[in-house]
Amino acid sequence: MGYKVAVVGATGNVGRELLDILAERNFPVSEVIALASSRSVGRQVSFGDDDLTCQDLATFDFKGTDIVLSSPGASVSAEYSPIAAKAGAVVIDNTSHWRMDPDVPLIVPEVNPDAIAGYSKKGIIANPNCSTIQMVVAMKPLHDLATIERCIVSTYQSVSGAGKAGMDELYNQTKGVYSNQLPQEHTNQFTKQISFNCIPHIDKFMDDGSTKEEWKMVVETKKILDPKIKVHATCVRVPVFVGHAESVNLEFAQEISEDEAREALRDAPGITVLDDRVDGGYVTPKDCAGEDDVYISRIRQDPTVENGINMWVVSDNLRKGAALNTVQIAETLIGQYMVKAAE
């Protein structure tokens, strides 16, 4: 049996990836509808071998739609996700708007699939922030093994996290440098030049000096994995097109060796361990682009703290960090909670 699925924000980076992944994974659809803003109405987007014509989100009637995969801006989701849910659809939302709503489950299927049951409260399920997703996937098997008490993470996040405009800015600035047309110090998408540079600033600053991206990693990890875990993050934008990397330092309540950590990670779903202590024996963002798994390298003991482990965590932020995780939530939803009556 198939489900009627609407993709909101179908012309964006994540929207296009959602359509690709639905087709790749043979998601059981009876109909797929591409929705976008009025300025994109009539544009064609690909779904497998087919082309879909974008319809206007503002005038679309969600009645009869089973699942909505939503990746517009947060303000758009705030307006239209409740409309879709009221019409009977289950909304899986990829924006930041619903993540910390206590009545909306925040889901990473490898970590907390049972929490999906909470979707019935509002008809909405939230997809976490991209940097949080790959980190909690890596933390889950280790937390089960030895109980994580504290996490210190530094991220190296690609420009695709800022959308197509961020990718265009990196491309144009890099091209400008090589053609002797130096980019301006302050630019449209980032606070400083991103080409050949690193910017320790993602999203707006908060009163305590952290950025909202860093705050997201703290509160989302607590909601998804364990509210007792202490998390401190430093999030950095780097001149990479696709793929986020993270240096994750963990302190545990129980003793854990690097070999035990490595074995637990190898056995966990959604993780590939590539940890060879030779030149190139680790994964970089370029290596993971287009891949589904979270990749882990550089697993080693931290001798400066009791029961400490450090690791390098890399993932494609457009796939596992956004679209793939959203589709995996939908797969879990239909597999465990939505039973379609036989026709």
FIFIFI-574908 format. One line per 8 residues: number of its first residue (from 1); their letters; for each residue y, x negated, z negated of C-alpha. Coordinates in pm, 1 decimal, decimal comma. Layout:
NUM> a> Y:X:Z  ...
This chain:
1> mgykvavv> 0,0:0,0:0,0  351,9:-112,0:68,3  682,0:-98,1:-117,6  1026,7:-24,1:15,6  1232,6:-333,1:-69,5  1607,8:-378,8:-37,0  1764,0:-726,9:-39,3  2125,8:-724,6:-158,2
9> gatgnvgr> 2334,4:-1019,3:-41,4  2103,0:-1075,0:254,0  2340,2:-1302,8:446,2  2385,1:-1556,6:164,1  2181,0:-1871,2:99,6  1961,8:-1703,1:-160,4  1940,1:-1373,8:30,1  1805,1:-1547,5:338,3
17> elldilae> 1562,3:-1743,4:122,5  1445,2:-1418,2:-37,6  1363,8:-1272,5:303,0  1180,0:-1590,3:406,7  972,5:-1598,1:88,2  884,7:-1228,2:105,2  745,4:-1293,8:452,8  575,0:-1623,2:360,7
25> rnfpvsev> 393,3:-1471,6:63,2  296,3:-1152,0:248,4  463,6:-936,7:-12,9  329,7:-580,3:32,1  625,2:-410,7:198,2  640,1:-86,1:387,8  1004,6:-144,9:477,3  1261,3:-417,8:413,7
33> ialassrs> 1631,9:-337,5:419,8  1903,4:-602,3:440,7  2221,6:-509,0:253,9  2552,9:-692,0:252,5  2927,1:-636,0:224,2  3113,5:-439,9:489,7  3225,7:-756,0:667,6  2861,1:-848,2:735,2
41> vgrqvsfg> 2744,8:-508,0:857,3  2565,5:-544,5:1189,8  2473,6:-910,5:1141,9  2113,6:-1006,2:1208,7  1895,7:-1179,9:950,3  1535,8:-1292,0:989,8  1236,3:-1147,0:811,7  927,1:-1324,9:937,5
49> dddltcqd> 906,7:-1260,4:1310,2  1146,3:-967,5:1288,8  1523,5:-940,3:1285,3  1690,4:-704,1:1041,2  2035,9:-556,1:1091,0  2250,1:-569,7:778,5  2359,5:-236,8:636,5  2660,0:-166,9:414,6
57> latfdfkg> 2580,1:-197,0:44,0  2873,6:29,6:-44,2  2736,0:329,1:144,2  2360,1:272,8:110,0  2153,2:544,1:-58,4  1892,6:375,6:-281,6  1685,1:692,9:-322,5  1325,7:617,0:-222,9
65> tdivlssp> 1369,0:240,4:-265,0  1103,6:86,5:-489,5  1241,4:-263,4:-555,2  1585,0:-417,5:-510,3  1614,6:-796,6:-494,5  1979,8:-857,3:-570,0  2179,6:-1175,9:-512,3  2545,4:-1088,3:-453,5
73> gasvsaey> 2828,9:-1192,9:-685,5  2810,4:-1097,3:-1053,5  3083,9:-834,9:-1022,1  2904,4:-672,4:-728,3  2580,7:-662,8:-924,8  2757,9:-511,5:-1222,6  2861,7:-220,6:-1002,3  2560,6:-162,2:-779,0
81> spiaakag> 2254,5:-260,3:-983,7  2292,9:41,8:-1216,4  2338,5:266,2:-911,2  2012,0:140,6:-762,5  1831,5:171,2:-1096,2  1958,9:526,3:-1147,1  1819,0:615,0:-802,6  1473,3:507,1:-920,9
89> avvidnts> 1449,2:147,0:-797,7  1364,1:-151,1:-1016,0  1635,8:-412,1:-969,1  1553,5:-782,8:-996,4  1893,2:-944,0:-1021,3  1974,6:-1307,2:-948,5  2334,3:-1307,2:-1074,3  2461,8:-1404,7:-1417,6
97> hwrmdpdv> 2583,8:-1057,4:-1510,2  2270,7:-910,7:-1672,7  2101,5:-1217,6:-1816,8  2215,6:-1187,4:-2176,6  2204,6:-808,1:-2193,5  1961,9:-735,7:-2481,5  1815,7:-443,2:-2287,8  1743,9:-652,0:-1975,5
105> plivpevn> 1445,1:-890,8:-1974,7  1516,2:-1246,6:-1856,1  1203,3:-1365,3:-1681,3  1029,1:-1679,3:-1560,1  675,3:-1563,5:-1472,9  506,9:-1888,4:-1580,6  680,9:-1866,0:-1918,9  730,3:-1505,8:-2040,9
113> pdaiagys> 567,8:-1257,2:-1799,7  491,4:-1006,8:-2076,6  864,8:-954,4:-2130,9  882,5:-777,1:-1792,3  770,8:-462,2:-1974,8  1127,5:-429,8:-2102,7  1253,6:-337,5:-1755,1  1207,8:31,2:-1836,9
121> kkgiianp> 1515,1:31,7:-2062,3  1766,5:-9,3:-1778,7  1554,4:-51,2:-1468,5  1686,9:-406,0:-1431,3  1520,0:-746,9:-1466,3  1732,5:-1062,6:-1470,6  1652,4:-1390,8:-1296,7  1771,5:-1690,2:-1502,7
129> ncstiqmv> 2007,9:-1966,3:-1399,5  1851,2:-2217,9:-1160,2  1882,4:-2514,0:-1396,7  1727,1:-2315,4:-1681,7  1427,8:-2200,7:-1475,8  1292,1:-2543,0:-1388,9  1350,8:-2671,7:-1741,7  1167,9:-2390,4:-1922,6
137> vamkplhd> 876,6:-2411,0:-1677,0  843,1:-2776,2:-1782,5  897,4:-2700,4:-2152,5  652,5:-2410,1:-2188,0  318,9:-2600,1:-2192,3  463,7:-2866,3:-2421,2  607,6:-2605,9:-2658,5  265,3:-2441,3:-2676,1
145> latierci> 111,2:-2780,1:-2753,2  342,7:-2924,7:-3017,6  643,9:-2688,9:-3075,9  974,2:-2812,1:-2936,9  1251,6:-2829,4:-3196,2  1533,4:-2987,8:-2994,3  1613,9:-3042,8:-2627,1  1882,2:-3269,4:-2482,9
153> vstyqsvs> 1921,7:-3225,8:-2107,0  2145,1:-3385,2:-1845,4  2139,4:-3219,7:-1504,5  2209,9:-3352,9:-1156,5  2274,3:-3034,1:-959,6  2303,6:-3001,0:-583,4  2598,3:-2840,6:-407,3  2386,7:-2551,2:-279,3
161> gagkagmd> 2417,0:-2415,4:-631,2  2777,2:-2337,3:-533,1  2664,4:-2151,9:-220,3  2717,4:-2219,9:147,5  3082,7:-2306,5:88,4  2977,9:-2588,2:-145,3  2736,4:-2726,6:111,6  3002,9:-2707,0:381,6
169> elynqtkg> 3249,8:-2893,5:161,4  3007,9:-3180,8:101,7  2928,8:-3199,4:472,7  3292,7:-3194,5:581,8  3403,6:-3446,5:320,8  3121,7:-3685,6:407,6  3200,9:-3654,9:777,2  3566,0:-3714,9:697,4
177> vysnqlpq> 3493,3:-4035,4:507,7  3296,6:-4177,2:800,0  3571,5:-4084,1:1046,5  3841,6:-4244,5:828,0  3985,4:-3908,4:727,0  3962,8:-3927,1:350,4  3928,1:-3589,5:178,3  4190,7:-3470,7:-64,2
185> ehtnqftk> 4127,9:-3539,8:-432,2  4133,3:-3170,6:-521,7  3936,7:-2942,9:-293,5  3844,7:-2578,1:-249,2  3498,9:-2550,4:-407,0  3495,2:-2837,0:-654,3  3755,2:-2978,8:-891,4  3729,6:-3327,2:-742,1
193> qisfncip> 3593,0:-3487,8:-427,0  3216,6:-3427,1:-421,1  3120,8:-3667,4:-143,1  3017,2:-4006,6:-284,5  3100,2:-3878,9:-632,1  2960,7:-3697,8:-938,6  3148,7:-3422,0:-1119,5  3060,0:-3345,3:-1485,8
201> hidkfmdd> 3192,0:-2991,5:-1457,3  3006,7:-2677,7:-1337,8  3162,6:-2335,8:-1398,7  3458,2:-2285,5:-1634,0  3527,0:-2467,4:-1961,7  3466,1:-2288,3:-2290,3  3646,3:-2322,9:-2623,0  3398,0:-2574,6:-2766,2
209> gstkeewk> 3439,3:-2811,6:-2469,5  3112,9:-2718,8:-2299,7  3106,9:-2555,3:-1958,7  2961,4:-2212,6:-1893,7  2673,3:-2370,8:-1697,7  2584,2:-2570,9:-2007,9  2615,1:-2260,5:-2225,9  2381,2:-2073,4:-1992,8
217> mvvetkki> 2109,8:-2335,2:-2036,4  2137,0:-2305,4:-2415,0  2132,1:-1926,8:-2454,4  1889,1:-1856,7:-2169,4  1632,9:-2106,0:-2302,3  1649,3:-1937,6:-2640,9  1604,4:-1591,4:-2489,2  1318,2:-1691,4:-2257,8
225> ldpkikvh> 1122,4:-1943,8:-2462,4  1214,4:-1955,0:-2832,8  1538,0:-1877,1:-3020,5  1463,8:-2157,8:-3267,9  1490,6:-2436,9:-3009,0  1814,3:-2634,7:-3033,3  1949,4:-2715,3:-2685,3  2239,0:-2935,7:-2578,8
233> atcvrvpv> 2321,5:-2973,3:-2208,0  2549,1:-3178,9:-1985,5  2563,7:-3039,0:-1632,4  2677,3:-3254,9:-1341,4  2734,5:-3168,9:-975,3  2608,6:-3443,1:-741,3  2639,2:-3498,2:-363,1  2294,9:-3360,0:-277,4
241> fvghaesv> 2252,5:-3057,1:-52,1  1939,5:-2898,0:-204,2  1741,0:-2971,0:-519,1  1835,4:-3000,0:-886,1  1718,0:-3286,5:-1106,5  1717,5:-3301,3:-1485,7  1659,5:-3567,2:-1747,1  1498,7:-3374,9:-2033,1
249> nlefaqei> 1458,1:-3525,7:-2379,3  1243,9:-3327,9:-2623,8  1178,7:-3357,5:-2997,1  866,3:-3189,3:-3134,2  755,7:-3054,5:-3469,2  408,8:-3207,8:-3426,6  295,3:-3544,8:-3304,1  247,5:-3563,3:-2927,9
257> sedearea> 163,3:-3858,6:-2706,2  284,1:-3910,8:-2352,7  -76,0:-3882,3:-2230,7  -117,2:-3546,1:-2404,7  211,5:-3427,7:-2258,0  114,4:-3542,2:-1909,7  -222,4:-3365,8:-1929,5  -68,9:-3039,8:-2055,1
265> lrdapgit> 184,2:-3044,7:-1772,5  -84,7:-3112,8:-1511,3  -280,7:-2808,7:-1630,3  18,9:-2573,1:-1630,7  94,9:-2322,2:-1350,5  383,2:-2393,1:-1115,9  401,4:-2764,1:-1202,0  312,2:-3074,2:-1005,7
273> vlddrvdg> 305,9:-3403,7:-1194,5  377,9:-3713,1:-988,3  417,6:-3992,1:-1240,9  315,8:-4331,4:-1108,4  488,6:-4632,9:-1260,3  543,9:-4804,5:-929,7  829,7:-4813,3:-682,1  869,2:-4461,0:-546,5
281> gyvtpkdc> 613,5:-4314,2:-785,5  839,9:-4025,5:-881,7  993,1:-3718,3:-718,4  1353,9:-3687,4:-603,4  1552,3:-3379,9:-494,8  1497,8:-3470,8:-130,4  1120,7:-3474,8:-186,8  1111,9:-3126,8:-339,6
289> ageddvyi> 1336,3:-2944,2:-89,9  1135,8:-2655,9:56,4  865,1:-2682,9:-210,8  769,2:-2412,5:-460,8  662,8:-2611,8:-765,5  860,4:-2776,5:-1040,8  793,8:-3151,5:-1010,9  776,3:-3378,1:-1314,3
297> srirqdpt> 793,1:-3758,0:-1323,6  891,7:-4040,7:-1561,7  701,9:-3894,3:-1859,1  735,3:-4137,1:-2146,9  757,3:-4164,7:-2522,8  1103,2:-4172,5:-2680,7  1069,3:-4431,6:-2962,3  1416,2:-4355,9:-3104,9
305> venginmw> 1309,6:-4024,0:-3259,1  997,1:-3896,6:-3428,9  772,0:-3708,5:-3185,0  997,0:-3759,6:-2883,1  914,1:-3725,5:-2512,0  1143,0:-3783,1:-2212,4  1076,6:-3661,5:-1858,4  1238,4:-3619,8:-1516,4
313> vvsdnlrk> 1224,9:-3263,6:-1378,8  1306,0:-3175,5:-1017,2  1295,1:-2848,8:-824,1  1435,0:-2676,4:-515,1  1713,4:-2466,3:-668,3  1718,5:-2217,5:-380,1  1344,9:-2152,1:-406,2  1206,7:-2179,3:-760,3
321> gaalntvq> 1559,6:-2180,8:-900,9  1646,1:-1850,7:-735,0  1458,5:-1671,1:-456,0  1098,6:-1769,4:-533,0  1130,7:-1686,2:-901,5  1277,4:-1347,6:-804,5  985,0:-1270,8:-573,0  735,5:-1391,3:-834,5
329> iaetligq> 889,9:-1145,8:-1080,4  843,8:-870,4:-822,4  480,5:-973,3:-770,0  415,2:-959,9:-1144,3  597,9:-628,8:-1167,3  385,4:-455,9:-904,8  67,1:-622,7:-1024,0  102,4:-517,6:-1386,7
337> ymvkaae> 351,0:-232,4:-1411,1  396,1:-45,9:-1082,2  86,5:132,3:-959,4  151,3:285,6:-619,7  -41,0:607,7:-569,4  -282,9:598,5:-277,8  -164,8:795,0:19,4
